[in-house]
Amino acid sequence: MMAQWIALKILVKKVYLWVKAYWYVPFAIAYAIVTWFFFRQKAAFMLDNLRDTRKAHKKEIDILNKSKEEEVGMIKSKVGEHLERAEEAEKRFNTRSADISKRTDTRAEELKNMDNKVLATELKKIIKRRKK
């Protein structure tokens, strides 16, 4: 019995010295147990709240991505329309330019074939029109 008593005394001293040196380990374990015991329902509530927040955030991101895709699609369609209109305008310009060139060339040929008096009267008419 005495040997057991001495062994117990030595064990208690070793535990005391260990706790004295590493007091923060049992303190942290006790703190964790107390926190878990008193706040476990709040932790579940906080986890549910976190899950709901994640879901709401994902919905917001999906909405933003969808609106961005719609905006990009709308911009692409507007650019396509603009390019079509620009091509049509260029075709009209080329057609009118060719028509004007033909008329100018035709008029130049007519003027070459006229005699000098008729040419002088024609030039006077053109100059009078430009002065007005």
Wavefront OBJ file of the C-alpha trace (Angstrom):
o trace
v 0.000 0.000 0.000
v 2.855 2.302 0.810
v 4.423 1.731 -2.615
v 1.162 2.653 -4.280
v 0.939 5.792 -2.169
v 4.481 6.846 -3.168
v 3.764 6.097 -6.831
v 0.557 8.179 -6.662
v 2.441 11.025 -4.978
v 5.136 10.942 -7.702
v 2.445 10.861 -10.425
v 0.626 13.854 -8.899
v 3.916 15.817 -8.739
v 4.672 14.992 -12.387
v 1.163 16.042 -13.438
v 1.486 19.231 -11.389
v 4.838 20.084 -13.002
v 3.494 19.323 -16.478
v 0.384 21.489 -15.918
v 2.574 24.233 -14.472
v 4.757 24.187 -17.600
v 1.975 23.614 -20.163
v -0.994 25.276 -18.455
v -2.457 26.500 -21.782
v -3.188 22.959 -23.093
v -5.720 21.980 -20.398
v -7.064 25.535 -20.451
v -7.684 25.328 -24.218
v -9.357 21.924 -23.867
v -11.594 23.196 -21.051
v -12.423 26.322 -23.068
v -13.330 24.235 -26.115
v -15.611 21.960 -24.038
v -17.373 24.882 -22.346
v -17.786 26.727 -25.654
v -19.171 23.648 -27.367
v -21.574 22.954 -24.489
v -23.025 26.471 -24.286
v -22.884 27.575 -27.920
v -23.539 24.423 -29.964
v -27.062 25.580 -30.950
v -25.744 28.962 -32.009
v -23.030 27.259 -34.044
v -25.660 25.294 -35.952
v -27.591 28.505 -36.513
v -24.446 30.247 -37.721
v -23.658 27.363 -40.108
v -27.191 27.529 -41.518
v -26.836 31.271 -41.903
v -23.516 30.780 -43.696
v -25.072 28.237 -46.091
v -27.965 30.601 -46.831
v -25.542 33.442 -47.441
v -23.568 31.281 -49.865
v -26.745 30.336 -51.742
v -27.831 33.984 -51.978
v -24.368 34.986 -53.178
v -24.424 32.256 -55.846
v -27.855 33.465 -57.029
v -26.574 37.036 -57.263
v -23.537 35.899 -59.256
v -25.776 33.892 -61.604
v -28.031 36.910 -62.145
v -25.028 39.152 -62.829
v -23.550 36.633 -65.279
v -26.889 36.283 -67.075
v -27.338 40.049 -67.400
v -23.741 40.389 -68.625
v -24.364 37.724 -71.297
v -27.547 39.525 -72.387
v -25.674 42.829 -72.575
v -22.882 41.281 -74.646
v -25.451 39.699 -76.970
v -27.250 43.014 -77.394
v -23.970 44.811 -78.143
v -23.025 42.170 -80.715
v -26.393 42.520 -82.456
v -26.064 46.331 -82.513
v -22.552 46.048 -83.950
v -23.875 43.655 -86.606
v -26.653 46.095 -87.530
v -24.157 48.950 -87.687
v -21.836 46.980 -89.980
v -24.750 46.106 -92.283
v -25.793 49.754 -92.478
v -22.184 50.802 -93.153
v -21.943 48.277 -96.008
v -25.230 49.523 -97.488
v -24.054 53.133 -97.248
v -20.767 52.211 -98.908
v -22.622 50.461 -101.747
v -24.867 53.511 -102.237
v -21.830 55.785 -102.212
v -20.011 53.638 -104.780
v -23.106 53.525 -107.005
v -23.616 57.302 -106.828
v -19.915 57.928 -107.330
v -19.888 55.739 -110.439
v -23.029 57.495 -111.713
v -21.477 60.921 -111.170
v -18.282 59.812 -112.914
v -20.309 58.602 -115.901
v -22.255 61.856 -116.123
v -19.051 63.890 -115.802
v -17.346 61.849 -118.483
v -20.390 62.164 -120.748
v -20.544 65.926 -120.229
v -16.803 66.240 -120.896
v -17.224 64.392 -124.186
v -20.126 66.663 -125.136
v -18.047 69.740 -124.363
v -15.144 68.443 -126.436
v -17.400 68.010 -129.409
v -18.934 71.512 -129.182
v -17.436 74.444 -130.959
v -15.825 77.343 -129.088
v -18.791 79.748 -129.142
v -21.202 77.225 -127.689
v -18.542 76.236 -125.154
v -18.135 79.859 -124.055
v -21.895 80.257 -123.509
v -22.020 77.040 -121.540
v -19.159 78.214 -119.302
v -20.975 81.497 -118.669
v -24.081 79.568 -117.586
v -22.059 77.411 -115.214
v -20.278 80.422 -113.709
v -23.578 82.306 -113.235
v -25.085 79.299 -111.431
v -22.127 79.076 -109.053
v -22.202 82.791 -108.174
v -25.800 82.587 -107.024
l 1 2 3 4 5 6 7 8 9 10 11 12 13 14 15 16 17 18 19 20 21 22 23 24 25 26 27 28 29 30 31 32 33 34 35 36 37 38 39 40 41 42 43 44 45 46 47 48 49 50 51 52 53 54 55 56 57 58 59 60 61 62 63 64 65 66 67 68 69 70 71 72 73 74 75 76 77 78 79 80 81 82 83 84 85 86 87 88 89 90 91 92 93 94 95 96 97 98 99 100 101 102 103 104 105 106 107 108 109 110 111 112 113 114 115 116 117 118 119 120 121 122 123 124 125 126 127 128 129 130 131 132
